[in-house]
Every structure is written in structure tokens, then in C-alpha cells.
């Protein structure tokens, strides 16, 4: 994870303070001016009022309260005295008695300390004493509870009725001639009993001169709470609305964010994120994220809180290198994590269902390719994640862009051709999926930035820490390194020649395997694709460089075989075809030179990697191969039976670890072209005649030099019999 940005917004979603360090980003200053002007006008009349700031959760009510308050604090007018502002948060209190005491304590504590206010302070305390549970009042107001009985006597005797106390308090406030504003935020957080008590307290003190209330709440939540108080009737929203109308004299409905405000905020935030990782959103616009935003995301990015949390989360966990992740996928997944946590958990749990498993057997892959495709499992998973049915299609569109396998299954597309992985470094690529849920590169992974730096060092022929790290991880993490090297090469093909030489050196280090998917095949596949993409002028250079390396000719065999594949050959230009034809000639010259060095070795003892080159020779220059073989027969270096025995094909089961090699047949057409059947019938006449019949069953005998000879003679005897008697 990257170092923390300066002034990160992820430190919290606190309301703005309307200061230079915490500015208004939504252009709501005019609305705040209007709210402050309204309160100032109310204060001039002296009559009490209740003003309600109404808005949905996260819409910025607390920020607007701060903005209005700052304007009241800074406003100077000769027409009226300055405001006394009291902040009261009823949800701070743990029970109803302490809430009631807290109300009066905060109100009296906010009054000016001058002696002239002692009378007002005392009278407001008297209202609290008259209405609150007595022991709580005495404890809350710092009085001796032992005086409770005396206080009760005083309240019963004399002119101590509540209405008398209120009249007296009202007169004192009128004479003081200072407007008092009590601000109560987040009333929608209260339980029904707490809410009812707060409204009773507002009614109790709401008729006092110069006392005003600015309250804020989410109206739907508050109405729901009122219907559960027993005061207005269960589920009777109309009566709850009427009750609020009696409580609130003036509504200030907070305007919702406009689309242009949201888009401007998101554009600024995303541009900042992109700049941190060196991505230019002008030349590389985030079109996929934009599409996801308009189809799904904006429904849940419609309040300052939701946008702030999304941006904060994106800032907090942004990887430091753009090559390690896809910014658009990261932003979409960040939205899912913050707005739809159950969907996020489902995606993490359904890893194999979303991207498949590279550990699957060939049989499992084939069964999957031919199985019936249905989206019903995903419908159930989305419903379990509490995605509303009417939103399934839109959410599925977003997931389809992230995960090709999901796209295929949701759209019930025939998958006989298999599913391609998403390109690196997208979340739908199996090599990158885990990064998006680990908030960075896991410990058992390698950063793409490291591999890109190592590729640059390979290209330049220089040493460096990154290349040393890559070499130290070979071959253990070859499966991770190979696709990243390919991505680096695609970004900068100028290093292709150097990369091919490096791959040739690493080839013997990576173990071969019978597994369907293995790192050695990935390594050869990368080399073949890079080789095929070389400029024509570099093809012969690559052949000469690699041919001189240990094991280089078998590697070139694979690469040239890919170049000669019909599909690849069809896409080549005439100049490229000419270059690869010349490469074949150069390659065969090296093959012939290698076989010359093996004259003294029996064909049955030659390394399989070398012997298999005979088939390249046969494919490219069969006449040259036949002449050379005839020459080694003539010199007596090789025996005809040993050549035939070695040309017997062998095979083993793919996907079975440590599967043994077994004899599997003989290509008589190739044998005739390379050696000549008539020559063999003559040279091996007696051996063929005495060979046992019928021949050994294919794949029933393990490969040994003697089993090869016996099997070859049996097949020759059968073939000679068929040729002598065509019927």
C-alpha cells in the first residue's frame, strides 16, 4: 500500500467547518446565508421558534449546521444583540433522566457568566427541577440530593407552579434581550422514547421569549420513529406528519446534490488518484468506470457522505504502482466494498466461480466447456447479497465487465470454445484477482513494477536489484513472472531480442511436466509469441543467438513450429514469411552440425531433446536429412535397426504426474522418406523374418532400447507382409 497522501480525506467523514482547511465544496454558501438570514429575522421578533433542517442521511446536514452557525457567529448588527448558541446532542446520553437533565444543564451553561444572567440561569434551572426526576435534577445541577424533601415542599407550597415558573423565566429572558439558539443535530438517531422526550422539552421551553431551536433530521427515519411511540398510532404516517407540523414552524429542506456537483467532485478526486500513480485520465479516459457509474454506481453515490466515503476508501488503499492493478476495476470494487458489502463478500468467496481454477484437470475443463450454461446460480447469489431483483441486470452488467467468465454464464453463452482470462492487470485475470482483495501485492506475489524494472534491465543488458530478485524467484514463481514479462514486452517490444536470449538461458531451469498447464509450457509459449512478433530484420539474429546457448535448438524448434502454424503463418506479411524461411535454413544448419557431433553415439542413447530435432529436419529439409542418414549408415556410425527403433513414437498420459513413457506406433511414411522401406527390408531381412508376431499392442510396453528394437521389427514384419500381399 502506498504512503498516505497529504491531508487525506479518509481520516473520517466529519462535517465540514466552513473554514480554509475544511471548505464548502458543494456551493451551498448561498443556502447557508439564507438560513442565517432567516434566523436573524426571527430573532428580531423575540418570539420563540423551531426551525428544522431536513435531509437524508449523509446529505450534509451537520455541515450545513456548521455553515449557518459560523454566519451567525460572525454577523454583526446594530439592530439586535448577538446570538447565544447552545449545542445539544441528545444521543450522547445513556438514559432518559440524564437526557432531560442534560438539556437544562447545557442551556444554562451556555448563558453568559455575567451576574445579570444569574436570574435567568436560576429560573431555567427551576423549570428543570419542576419537570425532571427530582434526584436526577439535583445531581445533574450540582445540588445536594438531601435537599429533595425541602424542594418538594417549596414546589407544593407558594406560587411554584410550572406555569408560574415559565412566566417568570419568560420575563427574565425578555429583559435580557439576547437571542438564544439551541442546535440539536441527528434527531433521527434517537430511539422513539428519546425522541418523544426531546419534543416534550422543546414544547416546554419553546414558548420562552428569545429562545429558538435549530434541529436537523432525516424525515423518513423520524416519521418512522414517531409511529412507534404510541403517540400518533402505529404505522400512521399521516398523523406523524401532522405532529411534526405542530412542532416545527419553519422547514429548511436541504437541496439534493445535482448531477453536475457529484460529477465535478468525483472527477477532481479521481484525477487526483490517477495523478498519484502517474496516470493521465485525459489521454486514458476511464470509460469503463464511467459506464458503471451511470448504470449502477450513481444510485448510491448521491450524498456527500457516500461520495466522501467512497473517495476516502479509494485514497486509503490505492496501490502505488499503476502497473500492479487496473484503476477502473479498483474504483468499481471500492464502490462495491463501501456501498454493497455483502456483494463484496460474495465476490471474494466465489473466486473460482468468477475466474476459474488453473488447477483444474483436462477432464474438468472439457466437461465445463460442454456443460449447459445457466445464470440461475448467479441470480441466487445476487439475491443472497441483498441486491434487489430489479437491480440484478444493472449489477450483472458491471460484473460482466469485470469477469469474462461471469459474463459468459450470466448471458448463458455457449462456452465450447472456453473462456479467455481478462487481460493483466485486471481483476478478472487469475494472477491479479487476489490483489484487489488484499489491498496491494500479496507476500507470495511479485509487483509488476519490479518485473517491469527487471525487463528494462534485461533489455539494456544491465544488472540491478529487480533482476536479481526475479532470478532468485526462478523457477519457484515462474508462473507469476512469465505473464508479467509478456505484459512488459508488449508495452516496450524494443527489448524482444534480449528477452529471447534471457528466456533461452532460463529454459533449462524450469522443470518440464506432464501437467496440462505448467510453467515450462508458459515459458516456451511466451518465447514463441515474442519470436513471432520480431521485426523481420531481427529474426535471424535471434536464431543465431539462441542456437548457441545450451539447449537452444529445442527451444528454437518450438518457436519455429509456432511460426509455421497455419493460423500464425496466415497473419504474417510477405517480408515476415521470407524472414522465417531463412530462419528455418539457418536453424537446420545448426541441427545438422549438432547431429554430426552425435555420430559416435547410438541413436537409442541420444538425448530426447536432441533426437526430436530430427522431425524439424524432416519437416524443413527431408532430402538433406535422408542424405545425412544414408551417410552415417555408409560410414557404419549408426545401425539401421537403431534408427528405426528410435523413430518408434512414444507417449505418456498428459495430466498424470510421473506417467511412464510407452511405445505407441511408427510413422511409415516418414520412415520411408527418411530411410527408405525397401532399403530396410533388404538390410534387416533376417531380423524381420525372425521377429515375433503379432506386434506388441500400442501403449502396452514401457520404453527401453530393446523393447524399441523388438517393436520396430514386429511393425516392419507386419508392414512388409501388407506390402507383399495388398489384398
C-alpha positions in Angstrom: 0.0 0.0 0.0 1.2 3.5 -0.8 2.3 6.1 1.7 -0.6 8.2 2.9 -1.5 11.3 0.9 -1.2 14.7 2.3 -4.3 15.9 4.1 -6.1 12.5 3.4 -9.9 12.6 3.5 -10.0 9.1 4.9 -9.3 10.3 8.4 -13.1 10.5 8.9 -16.4 11.7 7.4 -16.7 14.6 9.9 -18.8 17.5 8.7 -17.1 20.5 7.2 -16.3 23.5 9.3 -16.6 26.1 6.5 -13.0 27.2 7.0 -10.0 27.4 4.8 -8.9 23.9 5.9 -12.4 22.5 5.7 -14.1 24.3 2.8 -17.6 24.1 1.2 -17.1 22.0 -1.9 -20.7 21.9 -2.9 -21.6 25.5 -3.5 -24.0 25.7 -0.6 -22.9 29.0 0.8 -25.9 30.9 -0.6 -28.2 28.4 1.1 -26.3 28.8 4.4 -26.6 32.6 4.0 -30.4 32.3 3.6 -30.7 30.1 6.7 -28.7 32.5 8.8 -30.7 35.4 7.5 -33.9 33.6 8.4 -32.8 33.0 12.0 -31.6 36.6 12.3 -35.0 37.8 11.2 -36.7 35.5 13.7 -34.5 36.8 16.5 -35.7 40.4 15.9 -39.3 39.5 16.7 -38.3 38.0 20.0 -40.9 35.2 19.7 -39.7 31.6 20.1 -39.4 29.3 17.0 -38.4 25.8 15.9 -36.6 25.6 12.6 -35.9 22.2 11.1 -33.1 21.4 8.7 -34.3 18.3 6.8 -32.2 16.0 4.7 -31.4 12.3 4.1 -28.7 10.5 5.9 -25.3 11.7 4.7 -26.7 14.6 2.8 -24.6 17.2 4.7 -27.0 18.4 7.4 -24.2 18.6 10.0 -22.0 20.5 7.6 -24.9 22.9 6.9 -25.5 23.5 10.6 -21.8 24.4 10.9 -22.0 26.8 8.0 -25.1 28.5 9.4 -23.6 28.8 12.8 -20.4 30.3 11.5 -22.5 33.0 9.8 -24.5 33.7 13.0 -21.2 34.0 15.0 -19.7 36.4 12.5 -22.7 38.5 11.9 -22.6 41.9 13.5 -25.8 44.0 13.5 -26.8 47.1 15.4 -30.4 46.0 15.2 -30.1 43.1 17.6 -27.9 41.6 20.2 -25.5 38.8 19.3 -26.7 35.2 19.5 -26.1 32.8 22.4 -25.6 29.4 20.7 -26.1 26.2 22.6 -25.1 22.8 21.1 -27.1 19.9 22.5 -26.6 16.3 21.3 -29.3 14.2 22.9 -27.9 10.9 21.6 -24.9 11.4 23.9 -27.0 10.5 26.9 -27.5 6.9 28.0 -31.0 7.2 29.5 -34.0 9.4 29.6 -33.4 11.1 33.0 -29.8 12.1 32.1 -31.0 13.3 28.7 -33.6 15.6 30.4 -31.1 16.9 32.9 -28.5 17.4 30.2 -30.9 19.5 28.2 -31.3 22.1 31.0 -27.6 21.8 32.1 -26.3 22.7 28.5 -28.8 25.5 28.2 -27.9 27.1 31.5 -24.1 26.6 31.0 -24.2 28.4 27.7 -25.6 31.6 29.2 -23.2 34.5 29.7 -21.3 34.4 33.0 -22.2 37.9 34.0 -24.1 38.4 37.3 -27.0 39.9 35.4 -27.7 36.5 33.9 -27.8 34.7 37.3 -31.6 35.3 37.5 -32.2 33.7 34.0 -30.0 30.8 34.9 -31.8 30.2 38.1 -35.2 30.3 36.6 -34.3 27.9 33.7 -32.9 25.6 36.4 -36.2 25.9 38.2 -38.1 24.6 35.1 -35.7 21.7 35.0 -36.3 21.0 38.7 -40.0 21.1 38.2 -40.1 18.7 35.3 -37.2 16.3 35.7 -37.0 13.3 38.1 -36.0 15.1 41.3 -32.9 13.2 42.4 -31.5 13.3 38.8 -32.1 17.1 38.7 -30.2 17.7 41.9 -27.3 15.5 40.9 -27.2 16.9 37.4 -27.3 20.6 38.5 -24.7 20.1 41.3 -27.2 20.3 44.2 -27.4 18.3 47.3 -29.9 15.4 46.9 -30.6 15.6 50.6 -32.5 18.9 49.9 -35.1 17.0 47.8 -37.8 17.0 50.5 -37.3 20.6 51.2 -37.5 21.4 47.5 -40.7 19.3 47.2 -42.3 21.3 50.0 -41.4 24.6 48.3 -42.8 23.4 45.0 -46.0 22.4 46.6 -46.4 25.5 48.6 -46.4 29.1 47.3 -46.5 30.2 43.7 -44.3 27.4 42.4 -46.5 26.1 39.6 -44.8 25.3 36.4 -46.8 27.9 34.5 -45.7 30.5 37.1 -42.0 29.5 36.7 -42.4 29.7 32.9 -43.9 33.2 33.1 -41.1 34.3 35.4 -38.4 32.8 33.1 -40.1 34.4 30.1 -39.9 37.8 31.7 -36.3 37.4 32.6 -35.4 36.4 29.0 -37.3 39.3 27.6 -35.4 41.7 29.8 -32.1 40.1 28.9 -32.8 40.8 25.2 -30.3 38.2 23.8 -31.5 35.6 21.4 -30.7 32.0 22.4 -30.3 29.3 19.7 -30.2 25.7 20.8 -28.9 23.5 18.0 -29.9 19.8 18.1 -28.4 17.6 15.4 -29.1 14.0 14.4 -32.5 13.6 16.0 -33.0 10.7 13.7 -30.5 8.7 15.7 -32.8 8.7 18.8 -35.0 5.9 20.0 -38.7 6.6 19.9 -38.8 7.3 23.7 -35.8 9.6 23.5 -37.3 11.4 20.5 -40.6 11.9 22.3 -38.8 13.3 25.4 -36.8 15.8 23.3 -40.0 17.1 21.6 -41.6 17.5 25.0 -38.7 19.6 26.2 -38.9 21.7 23.0 -42.6 22.3 23.7 -41.9 23.0 27.3 -39.3 25.7 26.6 -40.4 26.6 23.1 -42.7 29.4 24.3 -40.0 31.2 26.2 -39.1 34.6 24.8 -35.9 34.8 22.6 -35.4 31.1 22.7 -35.1 29.4 19.3 -34.3 25.9 18.2 -32.5 24.7 15.0 -33.0 20.9 14.7 -31.9 18.5 12.0 -33.1 15.1 11.0 -33.9 12.6 8.2 -37.6 13.0 7.8 -38.4 9.4 6.8 -36.5 8.0 9.8 -38.1 10.5 12.2 -41.6 9.7 11.0 -40.9 6.0 11.4 -39.7 6.6 15.0 -42.8 8.7 15.7 -45.1 5.9 14.6 -43.5 3.6 17.2 -44.0 6.0 20.1 -47.7 5.2 20.6 -48.4 8.9 20.4 -49.6 9.1 16.8 -50.7 5.5 16.1 -48.6 2.6 14.8 -47.8 2.9 11.0 -49.9 6.1 10.8 -47.5 8.3 8.8 -50.2 11.0 8.2 -50.6 11.6 11.9 -46.8 11.6 12.4 -46.5 14.3 9.7 -49.2 16.3 11.4 -47.4 16.0 14.8 -44.2 17.3 13.2 -46.1 20.2 11.7 -47.2 21.3 15.2 -43.6 21.1 16.4 -41.8 22.8 13.5 -42.7 26.3 12.4 -40.2 26.5 9.5 -38.7 23.8 7.3 -35.3 24.1 5.7 -35.2 21.3 3.2 -31.6 20.7 2.2 -31.3 20.6 -1.6 -30.1 17.3 -3.0 -26.8 17.2 -4.9 -27.1 17.9 -8.6 -25.5 15.5 -11.1 -23.0 18.2 -12.1 -21.9 18.7 -8.5 -21.4 14.9 -8.0 -19.5 14.5 -11.3 -17.3 17.5 -10.6 -16.4 16.1 -7.1 -15.7 12.7 -8.5 -13.7 14.0 -11.4 -11.5 16.0 -9.1 -11.0 13.2 -6.7 -10.3 10.5 -9.4 -7.9 12.9 -11.3 -6.0 13.3 -8.0 -5.9 9.5 -7.5 -4.7 8.9 -11.1 -2.0 11.6 -10.7 -0.7 9.8 -7.7 0.0 6.7 -9.8 1.2 8.6 -12.9 -2.0 8.0 -15.0 -3.3 10.7 -17.3 -7.1 10.5 -17.5 -7.2 12.9 -20.4 -5.2 10.6 -22.7 -6.6 7.5 -21.0 -10.2 8.3 -20.0 -11.9 5.9 -17.6 -14.7 4.8 -19.9 -15.5 1.5 -18.2 -15.8 3.2 -14.8 -17.9 6.0 -16.3 -20.2 3.3 -17.8 -20.5 1.6 -14.5 -21.2 4.9 -12.7 -24.1 5.8 -14.9 -25.6 2.3 -14.9 -25.3 1.4 -11.2 -22.9 3.4 -9.0 -24.6 6.8 -9.1 -27.7 5.4 -7.3 -25.5 5.0 -4.2 -23.2 8.0 -4.8 -25.8 10.7 -4.2 -24.9 12.2 -0.9 -21.8 14.0 0.4 -21.3 11.1 2.9 -21.5 8.4 0.4 -19.2 10.2 -2.0 -16.8 11.1 0.7 -16.6 7.5 2.0 -16.0 6.2 -1.5 -13.2 8.7 -2.2 -11.7 8.1 1.2 -11.6 4.4 0.8 -10.1 4.8 -2.7 -7.4 7.1 -1.3 -6.6 5.0 1.7 -5.8 1.7 -0.1 -4.6 3.0 -3.5 -1.7 0.8 -4.7 1.4 2.9 -5.5 2.2 1.5 -9.0 -0.3 1.7 -11.9 1.2 -1.5 -13.4 0.1 -3.6 -10.4 -3.6 -3.0 -10.9 -6.3 -1.6 -13.1 -7.6 1.8 -11.7 -11.1 1.4 -13.2 -11.5 -2.1 -11.7 -10.1 -0.9 -8.4 -12.6 2.0 -8.3 -15.6 -0.2 -9.1 -14.6 -2.7 -6.5 -14.1 0.1 -3.9 -17.6 1.2 -4.6 -18.9 -2.4 -4.2 -16.9 -2.7 -0.9 -18.3 0.6 0.6 -21.9 0.5 -0.8 -22.6 -3.2 -1.2 -20.5 -5.1 1.4 -22.5 -8.3 1.1 -21.9 -8.3 -2.7 -18.2 -7.7 -2.0 -18.0 -10.6 0.4 -19.8 -12.8 -2.2 -17.3 -11.9 -4.9 -14.4 -12.8 -2.6 -16.0 -16.1 -1.6 -16.8 -17.0 -5.3 -13.2 -16.6 -6.6 -13.1 -19.9 -8.5 -16.6 -19.3 -9.9 -15.6 -15.9 -11.2 -12.2 -16.6 -12.7 -11.9 -20.4 -12.8 -9.2 -22.6 -11.4 -5.9 -23.2 -13.1 -5.5 -26.4 -11.1 -8.5 -28.0 -12.9 -7.8 -31.2 -14.8 -8.3 -31.6 -18.5 -11.4 -33.6 -18.0 -12.9 -31.0 -15.7 -12.1 -28.3 -18.3 -13.7 -30.3 -21.1 -16.8 -31.1 -19.0 -17.1 -27.4 -18.2 -16.8 -26.4 -21.8 -19.6 -28.7 -22.9 -21.9 -28.3 -19.9 -25.2 -26.4 -20.0 -24.7 -22.7 -19.1 -27.2 -21.2 -16.7 -27.3 -17.9 -14.9 -29.6 -19.2 -12.1 -26.7 -19.8 -9.6 -25.7 -16.1 -10.0 -29.3 -15.0 -9.6 -29.4 -16.8 -6.3 -26.0 -15.4 -5.2 -27.0 -11.8 -6.0 -30.3 -12.2 -4.1 -28.4 -13.6 -1.1 -26.2 -10.5 -1.3 -29.4 -8.5 -0.9 -29.3 -7.0 -4.4 -32.9 -6.1 -5.3 -34.2 -8.1 -8.2 -34.9 -5.0 -10.2 -31.2 -4.1 -10.0 -29.9 -7.6 -10.9 -29.4 -6.7 -14.6 -27.5 -3.5 -13.9 -25.2 -5.1 -11.3 -24.7 -8.0 -13.7 -23.6 -5.6 -16.4 -20.9 -4.2 -14.1 -19.7 -7.7 -13.0 -19.7 -8.9 -16.7 -17.2 -6.2 -17.5 -15.0 -7.3 -14.6 -15.2 -11.0 -15.1 -15.4 -12.7 -18.5 -16.5 -16.0 -17.0 -19.4 -14.3 -15.2 -20.3 -12.6 -18.4 -20.5 -15.9 -20.3 -22.6 -17.6 -17.6 -24.9 -14.7 -17.0 -25.7 -14.3 -20.7 -25.9 -18.1 -21.0 -23.4 -18.1 -23.9 -22.2 -21.3 -25.4 -18.7 -21.9 -24.0 -17.4 -24.8 -26.2 -14.5 -22.5 -27.1 -13.6 -21.9 -23.5 -13.3 -18.5 -21.7 -10.4 -16.1 -22.1 -8.9 -14.6 -19.0 -9.2 -10.8 -18.6 -6.0 -9.0 -19.6 -3.4 -8.2 -17.0 -3.7 -6.5 -14.5 -7.5 -6.6 -14.4 -9.4 -8.3 -11.6 -10.7 -11.0 -13.9 -7.2 -12.3 -14.5 -6.4 -15.1 -12.1 -2.9 -13.7 -11.5 -4.4 -10.4 -10.3 -7.7 -11.2 -8.6 -6.2 -11.6 -5.1 -4.5 -8.2 -5.2 -7.8 -6.4 -5.3 -8.9 -8.1 -2.0 -5.5 -7.8 -0.3 -5.2 -4.0 -0.9 -1.9 -4.5 -2.7 0.5 -7.2 -3.8 0.3 -10.2 -1.5 3.5 -11.5 0.0 3.6 -14.6 -2.3 3.2 -12.4 -5.4 5.6 -10.1 -7.2 4.9 -6.5 -8.0 4.5 -5.7 -11.7 6.7 -2.7 -11.1 9.6 -5.0 -10.1 9.1 -7.2 -13.1 8.9 -4.2 -15.4 12.2 -2.9 -14.0 13.8 -6.3 -14.4 12.6 -6.4 -18.0 14.2 -3.0 -18.6 17.5 -4.4 -17.2 17.2 -7.4 -19.4 16.6 -5.2 -22.4 19.6 -3.0 -21.6 21.9 -5.8 -20.6 22.4 -4.2 -17.2 22.3 -5.7 -13.7 20.0 -4.5 -11.0 18.2 -5.3 -7.7 15.0 -6.1 -9.6 16.6 -8.6 -12.0 18.4 -10.2 -9.1 15.1 -10.6 -7.3 13.5 -12.1 -10.4 16.3 -14.6 -10.8 16.2 -15.5 -7.1 12.5 -16.3 -7.5 13.0 -18.5 -10.6 11.7 -21.1 -11.1 9.5 -21.1 -8.0 7.5 -18.1 -9.1 7.9 -18.6 -12.9 4.2 -18.8 -13.3 3.8 -15.3 -11.9 6.8 -13.8 -13.6 6.2 -15.1 -17.2 2.9 -13.2 -17.8 4.2 -10.0 -16.3 7.3 -10.2 -18.6 4.9 -10.6 -21.5 3.0 -7.5 -20.5 6.2 -5.6 -20.1 7.3 -6.7 -23.6 4.0 -5.7 -25.1 4.4 -2.3 -23.6 8.0 -2.0 -24.9 8.9 -4.5 -27.7 12.3 -3.0 -28.2 13.7 -5.4 -25.7 12.5 -8.5 -27.5 15.9 -9.8 -28.7 17.4 -9.5 -25.3 14.3 -11.1 -23.7 14.5 -14.1 -26.1 18.1 -14.7 -25.1 17.2 -14.5 -21.4 14.3 -16.9 -21.8 16.6 -19.4 -23.5 19.0 -19.2 -20.5 16.2 -19.8 -18.1 14.5 -22.6 -20.1 16.6 -25.5 -18.6 16.0 -24.2 -15.1 12.2 -24.5 -15.3 11.1 -28.2 -14.8 9.2 -29.9 -17.5 5.9 -31.5 -16.5 3.1 -33.7 -17.9 0.5 -31.3 -16.3 -1.8 -29.7 -18.8 -0.8 -26.3 -17.6 2.8 -25.9 -16.4 5.4 -23.2 -16.2 7.7 -24.7 -18.8 4.9 -24.6 -21.4 4.2 -21.0 -20.4 7.9 -20.1 -20.8 8.1 -21.7 -24.3 4.8 -20.1 -25.2 6.0 -16.6 -24.3 9.2 -17.1 -26.3 7.2 -18.2 -29.3 4.9 -15.2 -29.2 7.8 -12.8 -28.8 9.8 -14.5 -31.5 6.8 -14.4 -33.9 6.4 -10.6 -33.2 10.1 -9.8 -34.1 10.8 -7.4 -36.9 12.0 -9.4 -40.0 15.5 -8.0 -39.6 15.8 -9.4 -36.1 14.6 -13.0 -36.8 17.9 -14.4 -38.0 19.7 -12.6 -35.2 17.5 -14.3 -32.6 18.2 -17.7 -34.2 21.9 -17.3 -34.1 21.9 -16.0 -30.5 19.7 -18.8 -29.1 21.2 -21.6 -31.2 24.5 -21.0 -29.4 23.0 -21.5 -26.0 22.8 -24.7 -24.0 19.5 -26.4 -25.1 18.9 -23.6 -27.6 18.0 -25.7 -30.6 15.0 -27.5 -29.0 13.8 -24.0 -27.9 14.1 -22.7 -31.5 12.2 -25.8 -32.6 9.2 -24.8 -30.6 9.4 -21.2 -31.7 9.7 -22.1 -35.4 6.9 -24.6 -35.1 4.6 -21.8 -33.9 5.8 -19.6 -36.7 4.9 -22.3 -39.2 1.5 -22.9 -37.7 -1.2 -22.3 -40.4 -3.1 -19.7 -38.3 0.1 -17.8 -37.4 1.5 -18.1 -40.9 -1.7 -16.7 -42.4 -1.2 -13.5 -40.5 2.4 -12.9 -41.4 3.4 -10.4 -44.1 5.4 -11.5 -47.1 8.5 -10.0 -45.5 8.0 -11.9 -42.3 7.4 -15.2 -44.2 10.6 -14.7 -46.0 12.5 -14.0 -42.8 11.1 -17.1 -41.1 12.0 -19.2 -44.2 15.6 -18.0 -43.9 15.4 -18.8 -40.2 14.5 -22.4 -41.0 17.5 -22.8 -43.2 19.8 -21.3 -40.5 18.2 -23.5 -37.8 18.7 -26.7 -39.9 22.3 -25.9 -40.4 22.8 -25.8 -36.7 20.7 -29.0 -36.3 22.9 -30.8 -38.9 26.0 -29.6 -37.0 24.6 -30.9 -33.7 23.8 -34.4 -35.3 27.3 -34.5 -36.7 28.6 -34.2 -33.1 26.4 -37.3 -32.2 27.8 -39.7 -34.8 29.6 -41.7 -32.2 26.5 -42.1 -30.1 23.9 -44.7 -30.8 20.5 -43.2 -31.8 19.0 -45.0 -28.9 21.2 -43.2 -26.4 20.9 -39.7 -27.8 19.1 -37.2 -25.5 15.4 -37.0 -26.4 15.6 -33.2 -26.7 18.3 -33.6 -29.4 16.7 -36.6 -31.2 13.4 -34.8 -31.6 15.1 -32.3 -33.8 15.2 -35.0 -36.5 11.5 -34.2 -37.0 12.3 -30.5 -37.7 14.9 -31.6 -40.1 12.3 -33.9 -41.8 9.8 -31.0 -41.9 12.1 -28.4 -43.3 14.7 -30.3 -45.4 13.7 -34.0 -45.8 16.2 -34.6 -48.6 19.0 -33.2 -46.6 18.1 -35.4 -43.6 17.9 -38.5 -45.8 21.3 -37.9 -47.4 22.9 -37.4 -44.0 21.3 -40.6 -42.5 22.4 -42.6 -45.6 26.0 -41.3 -45.0 26.1 -42.4 -41.3 24.9 -45.9 -42.4 27.6 -46.0 -45.1 30.2 -45.0 -42.5 29.0 -47.6 -40.1 28.5 -45.0 -37.3 24.8 -45.8 -36.9 22.9 -49.1 -37.4 19.7 -49.1 -39.5 17.8 -51.0 -36.8 18.7 -48.5 -34.1 17.5 -45.6 -36.3 14.1 -47.3 -36.9 13.8 -48.2 -33.2 14.5 -44.6 -32.3 11.9 -43.4 -34.8 9.2 -45.5 -33.0 7.0 -43.0 -31.3 6.4 -43.0 -27.6 3.8 -41.2 -25.5 2.5 -40.8 -21.9 -0.7 -39.6 -20.4 -1.0 -35.8 -20.1 -2.0 -34.5 -16.7 -0.8 -37.6 -14.8 2.2 -36.9 -12.6 5.2 -39.2 -13.3 3.3 -41.1 -16.0 5.6 -43.6 -17.8 6.5 -43.5 -21.5 5.1 -46.3 -23.6 5.5 -47.4 -27.2 2.8 -46.0 -29.5 3.5 -46.6 -33.2 5.7 -45.9 -36.2 5.2 -43.3 -39.0 5.9 -45.5 -42.1 5.6 -42.5 -44.4 8.2 -40.6 -42.5 10.4 -43.7 -42.2 10.2 -44.3 -46.0 11.1 -40.6 -46.7 14.0 -40.6 -44.2 15.5 -44.1 -44.6 13.5 -46.0 -47.3 11.4 -49.0 -46.6 12.9 -51.1 -49.4 16.4 -50.4 -48.0 15.2 -51.6 -44.6 13.5 -54.7 -45.9 16.8 -55.6 -47.5 19.2 -54.6 -44.7 17.1 -56.1 -41.9 15.7 -59.1 -43.9 16.8 -61.8 -41.4 15.8 -59.8 -38.4 12.4 -59.0 -39.8 11.9 -62.7 -40.7 12.6 -63.9 -37.2 10.6 -61.2 -35.4 7.7 -62.4 -33.3 4.2 -61.8 -34.4 1.7 -60.3 -33.9 3.4 -57.0 -32.8 3.1 -55.7 -29.2 -0.1 -53.8 -28.5 0.4 -50.0 -28.6 1.0 -48.3 -25.2 1.4 -51.7 -23.5 5.2 -51.7 -23.2 7.4 -49.2 -21.4 10.2 -47.7 -23.5 13.7 -49.4 -23.4 16.3 -49.8 -26.2 15.5 -53.5 -26.5 11.7 -53.0 -26.5 12.1 -50.4 -29.2 14.1 -52.8 -31.4 11.7 -55.7 -30.9 8.6 -53.4 -31.5 10.2 -51.9 -34.6 11.0 -55.3 -36.2 7.4 -56.5 -35.4 5.9 -53.5 -37.1 8.3 -53.8 -40.1 7.3 -57.5 -40.5 3.7 -56.6 -40.4 4.2 -53.7 -42.9 6.3 -55.9 -45.2 3.5 -58.6 -45.2 0.9 -56.0 -46.1 3.1 -54.6 -48.9 3.8 -58.1 -50.3 0.1 -59.0 -50.1 -2.0 -55.9 -50.7 -5.2 -58.0 -50.6 
